[in-house]
Amino acid sequence: MFFKLNLNLLIKIFISICTIRIFEKMERQRIGIDMDEVLADVIAKFETLYKQHHPNETLQEQADGIEFYDLLPEHIAGDFRKHIYEKGFFRDLEVIEDSQRVVKELTKKYDVFIVSAAMEFRNSLEDKVDWLADHFPFISWQRTIFCGLKIVNVDVLIDDRSRNFIGFDGRPLLFTSPHNRLITEFERVNTWEEVAAKLL
């Protein structure tokens, strides 16, 4: 009788250990993905607006390490940034090449979250929700994080702004945009094809 009880106890312990190990193997890493200049082409929108509102002005060629606003003529630069605060600015942004395909593949291997500092632009919230629904319908609203500071518990963070890596303990991937090309201290990805090569 004692032997039977011990045997039953050992079987239960063994099953519990196996269950824990299986659960640990099933637990997936988390990836946080920024929106602007990573999934959505903000610079292309700026260029379009500039040509619409200032057809007779010449836009300087994009230079490494320079923000778009710094390319504008001095008498325009101060007023141009107002567009990003307008309702609808973020609604019709072009999708960065290959991002839809690669992000969808990432969702099969990782828990993927969209992490956008949308609170900086109060009118962007609805635009961003609708834009994601149109272009990334496989990312549910429960996995969309709109924030100020990006204090997020993820294993990998893909972002074009290196300031968002401050205090981040995971693996930062700096997605190339003209303004960050001179930054060298972070692992870099230039395209979504490169993201796929590193993470899939």
C-alpha positions in Angstrom: 0.0 0.0 0.0 2.8 2.4 0.9 4.6 1.5 -2.3 1.5 2.2 -4.3 1.0 5.6 -2.7 4.6 6.5 -3.3 4.4 5.4 -6.9 1.2 7.4 -7.5 2.9 10.4 -5.9 6.0 10.0 -8.1 3.8 9.8 -11.3 2.0 13.0 -10.3 5.3 14.8 -9.7 6.7 13.5 -13.0 3.6 14.7 -14.9 3.8 18.1 -13.2 7.5 18.5 -14.1 6.8 17.5 -17.7 3.9 20.0 -17.9 6.0 22.8 -16.6 8.8 22.0 -19.1 6.4 21.8 -22.0 4.8 25.1 -21.0 8.3 26.7 -20.8 9.1 25.5 -24.3 5.7 26.8 -25.6 6.2 30.3 -24.1 7.1 32.6 -27.0 9.3 35.7 -27.1 7.7 39.1 -27.4 8.5 41.6 -30.2 7.5 45.2 -30.0 7.3 47.1 -33.3 7.1 50.9 -33.8 4.8 52.3 -36.4 6.1 55.6 -37.9 9.1 55.1 -40.2 9.1 51.4 -39.4 5.7 50.2 -40.7 4.4 53.5 -42.0 6.2 55.9 -44.3 5.9 59.3 -42.7 8.7 60.9 -44.8 6.8 60.1 -48.0 3.8 61.9 -46.6 5.9 64.9 -45.6 7.3 65.1 -49.1 3.9 64.9 -50.7 2.5 67.7 -48.4 5.5 69.8 -49.1 5.0 69.6 -52.9 1.3 70.3 -52.5 1.7 73.4 -50.3 5.0 74.7 -51.7 5.2 73.7 -55.4 7.6 76.5 -56.3 10.1 75.7 -53.4 13.0 73.3 -53.9 13.5 70.6 -51.3 17.1 69.8 -50.3 18.3 66.3 -50.9 17.9 64.1 -47.9 21.2 63.8 -45.9 22.3 61.3 -43.3 21.5 62.3 -39.7 19.2 65.1 -40.6 15.5 65.3 -39.7 13.1 66.2 -42.5 12.2 69.6 -41.0 15.9 70.6 -41.2 15.8 70.2 -45.0 13.1 72.9 -45.4 13.8 76.5 -46.2 14.0 78.6 -43.1 10.8 80.6 -43.8 8.8 77.3 -44.1 10.3 75.0 -41.5 8.7 76.5 -38.4 5.2 76.2 -39.8 5.5 72.9 -41.6 5.5 70.6 -38.5 1.9 71.6 -37.7 0.7 69.0 -40.3 1.7 66.1 -38.1 -0.8 67.3 -35.4 -3.7 67.4 -37.9 -6.5 64.9 -37.9 -6.0 62.5 -40.9 -2.2 62.9 -41.2 -1.6 59.3 -40.1 -4.6 57.8 -41.8 -3.2 57.4 -45.4 0.5 56.7 -44.9 2.1 54.3 -47.3 3.2 50.9 -45.9 6.9 50.3 -45.7 8.0 47.7 -48.2 7.8 44.0 -47.1 6.6 44.9 -43.6 3.1 43.3 -43.9 4.5 40.0 -45.1 7.4 39.8 -42.6 5.3 40.9 -39.6 2.7 38.3 -40.4 5.4 35.6 -40.5 6.7 36.9 -37.1 3.3 36.4 -35.5 3.7 32.7 -36.2 6.8 32.5 -34.1 6.5 35.4 -31.6 4.0 37.4 -29.7 4.0 40.6 -31.7 2.9 43.9 -30.3 2.6 47.3 -32.0 4.2 50.0 -29.8 3.7 53.6 -30.9 4.3 56.8 -29.0 1.0 58.0 -30.3 0.2 60.1 -27.2 2.5 62.8 -28.5 -0.1 63.5 -31.3 -3.6 63.3 -29.8 -5.3 63.4 -33.2 -3.4 60.4 -34.4 -5.1 57.8 -32.2 -8.1 57.0 -34.4 -6.0 57.3 -37.5 -3.5 54.8 -36.3 -6.2 52.3 -35.1 -7.9 52.5 -38.5 -4.6 52.3 -40.5 -3.6 49.2 -38.6 -7.0 47.6 -39.2 -6.6 48.2 -42.9 -3.0 47.1 -43.3 -2.2 44.8 -40.4 -5.6 43.2 -39.6 -3.9 40.1 -38.1 -2.6 42.3 -35.2 -5.5 42.5 -32.7 -6.3 45.7 -30.8 -5.3 43.9 -27.6 -1.7 43.8 -28.9 -1.6 47.5 -29.8 0.1 49.8 -27.3 -0.2 53.6 -27.6 2.0 55.3 -25.1 4.4 58.2 -24.3 7.6 56.6 -23.0 8.1 53.1 -24.4 8.5 51.2 -21.2 7.5 47.8 -22.5 8.1 44.3 -21.4 9.3 42.7 -24.7 12.3 40.7 -25.8 13.0 42.6 -29.0 12.1 46.2 -29.9 12.2 47.4 -33.5 12.3 51.2 -33.7 13.8 54.0 -35.7 14.3 56.2 -32.6 17.3 55.3 -30.5 16.0 57.2 -27.5 13.4 54.5 -27.1 16.1 52.0 -26.3 17.2 53.9 -23.2 16.5 51.6 -20.2 15.4 48.8 -22.5 16.8 45.4 -21.3 16.0 43.4 -24.4 17.4 43.3 -27.9 17.1 46.6 -29.7 16.9 46.7 -33.5 17.3 50.1 -35.0 15.3 50.4 -38.2 17.1 52.6 -40.7 15.6 56.0 -41.4 17.6 59.0 -42.8 17.7 60.7 -39.4 19.4 57.8 -37.6 22.0 56.7 -40.3 24.9 58.1 -38.3 24.0 56.2 -35.1 26.4 53.2 -34.7 25.8 51.8 -31.1 22.8 49.6 -31.9 22.2 46.6 -34.0 20.7 47.9 -37.2 18.2 46.6 -39.8 17.8 48.5 -43.1 14.8 46.6 -44.5 12.1 44.2 -43.4 14.0 41.5 -45.4 16.9 42.0 -42.9 14.5 41.7 -40.0 13.3 38.4 -41.4 16.9 37.2 -41.8 17.6 38.0 -38.1 14.4 36.8 -36.5 12.8 34.1 -38.6 
